[in-house]
Amino acid sequence: MYYDLKSKKLIKEDTSNSLKFLYNTIIGRCILKVACSHFIANLYATYMNSRFSKIKIKKFIRKNGIDMSEYEDKNYKSFNDFFMRKIKPDKRKINSGLIAVCDSKLSVYKINDNSTFNIKNSKYTINELIRSDDNNYEYALVFRLCVDDYHHYAFPDDGKVISTKSINGILHTVQPIAFKKNKVFTENARTITYLDCDNLGKVCYIEVGAMMIGKIVNEEVTTFKKGDEKGHFEFGGSTVILLIEKNKVEINETILKNTENDIETIVKMGDQIGW
């Protein structure tokens, strides 16, 4: 279930039959072991970067109801070129306070004193997620991007980059069906960037790869302003996770209550989600 902050309406989305087959059947899980590999992702990425993939664009726009008036007018060379499309500058307003760093379905989890938090009945530890024993985080903000979302993501505050590292892993889908049997965010490949922010303090910014994601592409910057582009994903749905320090923010109560009720909140890049 999703909750749209703007319309204040609940939206239900069904899991595709193909994902049900892959995650809920023995044969499907055998295929899944191959489908989640980087070899298959790179093979599929080769096709998606070729001119032959252009045929998929119009059908994808219709199926997902994408409003192309929000995006720059361009003759796309491939499906991936379309997938990485740039939005018009005036279509995403960067608000005050804590902002959504991307278009996505958002859940916010409280991190307890043992540096653990629960997602869809799976217990995650900070150490598993980022391979560090840092225990000064209060919230994990999970921004789950679907295939129809704008796949660029931004910085949450002014500040500077401290360091970046990558963790190898497989490529599960980030659809909720995968959470039932897999600890997706600690099994999937991910990139971790430590930020020193003017208002948010030390922030851990994580991009998580997903099924058929060939690449996580980050801008090479040392300093940044709130709302500046941090990077983008190539084809597929994926996830951005922010770990926020203690006593730095107050999260919108509606978002917190939605998360407690297993409901994701639809947000757009720049929306205010806290203070």
C-alpha positions in Angstrom: 0.0 0.0 0.0 1.1 3.5 -0.8 0.0 6.8 0.7 0.2 9.9 -1.5 1.2 12.9 0.6 -0.3 15.4 -1.9 -3.7 13.8 -2.5 -3.9 12.2 0.9 -5.1 9.0 -0.8 -4.2 5.3 -0.3 -3.1 3.5 -3.5 -2.8 -0.3 -3.8 -0.3 -1.9 -6.2 -0.3 -5.6 -7.1 3.0 -7.5 -7.5 3.6 -8.7 -11.1 3.0 -12.4 -11.9 6.6 -12.7 -13.1 8.0 -11.7 -9.7 5.5 -14.0 -7.9 6.8 -16.8 -10.0 10.5 -16.0 -9.4 10.2 -15.6 -5.6 7.4 -18.1 -4.7 8.2 -21.2 -6.7 11.1 -23.6 -6.7 11.8 -23.3 -10.4 11.5 -19.5 -10.1 14.0 -19.4 -7.3 16.5 -21.4 -9.4 16.1 -18.9 -12.3 16.4 -16.1 -9.8 20.0 -17.2 -8.8 21.0 -16.5 -12.4 18.9 -13.4 -12.9 20.4 -11.7 -9.8 23.9 -12.0 -11.1 26.0 -9.1 -12.4 26.7 -11.1 -15.6 23.0 -11.1 -16.5 22.6 -7.5 -15.4 25.6 -6.5 -17.7 24.2 -8.5 -20.6 20.8 -6.9 -20.2 22.4 -3.5 -19.9 24.2 -4.0 -23.2 20.8 -4.5 -24.9 19.2 -1.6 -23.1 22.1 0.7 -24.3 21.6 -0.4 -27.9 19.5 1.3 -30.5 17.4 -1.9 -30.7 15.9 -1.2 -27.3 14.3 2.1 -28.5 11.2 0.1 -29.5 10.3 -0.4 -25.7 10.1 3.3 -24.9 6.6 4.2 -26.1 5.0 1.1 -24.6 6.8 1.8 -21.3 5.5 5.4 -21.2 1.9 4.2 -21.8 2.0 1.3 -19.4 3.4 3.4 -16.5 1.5 6.6 -17.2 4.6 8.8 -17.3 4.0 12.5 -17.9 6.7 13.3 -20.4 5.9 17.0 -20.2 8.0 17.0 -17.1 11.1 16.0 -18.9 13.5 17.5 -21.4 12.5 17.1 -25.0 15.0 14.8 -26.6 15.5 12.1 -29.3 16.5 9.1 -27.2 19.2 6.9 -28.6 18.3 3.8 -26.5 15.9 2.7 -23.7 18.6 3.4 -21.1 19.1 6.9 -22.6 15.4 7.4 -22.0 15.5 5.9 -18.5 18.2 8.3 -17.5 16.2 11.3 -18.8 16.6 14.7 -17.2 13.7 16.5 -15.6 13.0 20.1 -16.3 14.5 22.4 -13.6 11.2 23.9 -12.5 9.4 20.5 -12.0 11.0 19.7 -8.7 11.0 22.4 -6.0 13.6 22.0 -3.2 11.7 22.9 0.0 13.0 23.9 3.5 13.7 21.4 6.2 14.5 17.7 5.6 13.8 16.8 2.0 13.1 13.7 -0.1 16.3 13.1 -2.1 14.5 11.4 -4.9 11.1 10.5 -6.4 10.2 7.3 -4.5 8.1 5.4 -2.0 9.4 6.3 1.4 9.6 4.4 4.7 11.3 5.8 7.8 12.6 3.4 10.5 13.8 4.2 14.0 17.2 2.7 14.8 17.3 1.3 18.4 20.2 1.4 20.9 21.6 -1.9 19.5 21.9 -0.3 16.0 19.2 -2.4 14.5 15.9 -1.7 12.8 13.2 -3.8 11.2 12.1 -3.8 7.5 9.2 -6.0 6.5 9.8 -8.3 9.5 13.6 -8.6 8.7 16.0 -7.3 11.3 18.9 -5.2 9.9 22.0 -4.1 11.7 24.0 -1.0 10.8 27.1 -3.2 10.7 25.5 -5.5 8.0 24.3 -2.5 6.0 27.5 -0.4 5.9 30.2 -2.7 7.4 30.8 -0.3 10.2 30.1 -0.3 13.9 29.0 3.3 14.0 26.0 3.5 16.4 25.2 7.2 16.4 22.3 7.0 13.9 18.7 7.6 14.9 16.7 7.1 11.6 17.0 5.0 8.5 15.2 6.7 5.6 14.4 4.1 2.8 13.6 5.7 -0.5 12.4 2.8 -2.9 12.4 3.8 -6.5 10.1 2.0 -9.0 10.8 1.7 -12.7 8.5 4.6 -13.5 10.2 7.0 -11.0 12.7 9.7 -12.0 16.0 7.9 -11.3 18.2 10.8 -10.3 18.9 11.5 -6.6 20.0 14.6 -4.8 22.0 15.8 -1.8 19.9 16.5 1.4 21.8 19.5 2.7 24.9 21.7 2.0 28.1 20.1 2.9 31.1 18.0 1.8 31.9 14.4 0.9 34.1 12.7 3.5 34.6 9.3 1.8 33.0 6.7 -0.5 33.2 2.9 -0.7 31.4 0.1 -2.6 30.2 -3.3 -1.3 29.8 -6.1 -3.8 26.6 -8.2 -3.7 23.8 -9.7 -5.8 20.9 -7.9 -7.4 17.5 -8.8 -5.9 14.5 -6.8 -6.9 13.5 -4.1 -4.4 9.8 -4.9 -4.7 8.3 -5.9 -1.3 7.9 -9.5 -2.4 11.7 -10.0 -2.1 11.8 -8.8 1.5 9.8 -11.9 2.7 12.7 -14.3 2.2 15.8 -12.1 1.6 17.6 -9.4 3.5 17.7 -7.4 0.3 19.5 -4.3 1.5 22.5 -6.2 3.0 22.7 -8.8 0.2 22.5 -6.4 -2.8 25.4 -4.5 -4.2 25.6 -0.9 -2.8 27.6 2.3 -2.8 28.1 4.1 0.5 29.1 7.8 0.8 29.8 9.6 4.1 28.7 13.2 4.1 29.5 16.1 6.5 26.4 18.3 6.3 25.9 21.8 7.6 22.6 21.1 9.3 22.3 17.3 9.4 25.7 16.5 10.7 27.3 13.2 9.6 25.0 11.5 7.1 25.5 8.0 5.6 24.1 8.0 2.0 23.6 4.5 0.5 22.6 3.6 -3.1 21.4 0.0 -3.4 21.6 -1.8 -6.7 18.6 -3.9 -7.8 17.5 -6.5 -10.4 18.8 -5.5 -13.9 20.6 -2.4 -12.5 23.8 -2.3 -14.5 25.2 0.8 -12.9 25.1 3.3 -10.0 26.5 6.5 -11.3 27.6 9.2 -8.8 28.9 12.7 -9.6 32.5 13.3 -8.7 32.2 16.2 -6.3 33.8 17.1 -3.0 31.4 19.9 -1.9 27.7 20.2 -2.6 24.6 22.3 -2.1 21.1 21.1 -0.9 19.3 19.7 -4.0 22.4 19.3 -6.2 22.4 16.1 -8.1 24.4 13.3 -6.4 23.9 10.7 -9.1 21.5 8.4 -11.0 20.7 4.8 -11.6 20.6 3.1 -15.0 17.7 0.7 -15.9 15.7 -0.9 -13.1 14.1 0.0 -9.8 16.4 0.6 -6.9 16.8 2.2 -3.4 18.5 5.1 -1.7 18.9 4.8 2.1 19.9 7.7 4.4 21.2 7.1 7.9 20.6 10.3 10.0 22.4 11.1 13.3 20.6 11.3 16.6 18.9 14.6 17.5 19.2 16.2 14.1 15.7 15.9 12.6 12.0 15.4 13.3 10.2 13.2 10.8 6.7 14.0 9.5 4.4 12.1 11.8 2.2 10.9 8.9 5.3 9.2 7.3 6.2 7.5 10.6 2.7 6.2 11.2 2.5 5.0 7.6 5.7 3.0 8.1 4.4 1.5 11.3 1.3 0.3 9.3 3.5 -1.1 6.5 2.4 1.7 4.1 5.0 3.5 2.0 4.6 7.2 1.4 4.9 8.5 -2.2 7.3 11.5 -2.3 8.9 13.6 -5.0 12.5 15.0 -5.0 12.5 18.1 -2.9 9.4 17.4 -0.9 9.6 18.4 2.8 9.5 15.2 4.9 10.8 16.6 8.2 12.3 19.5 10.1 
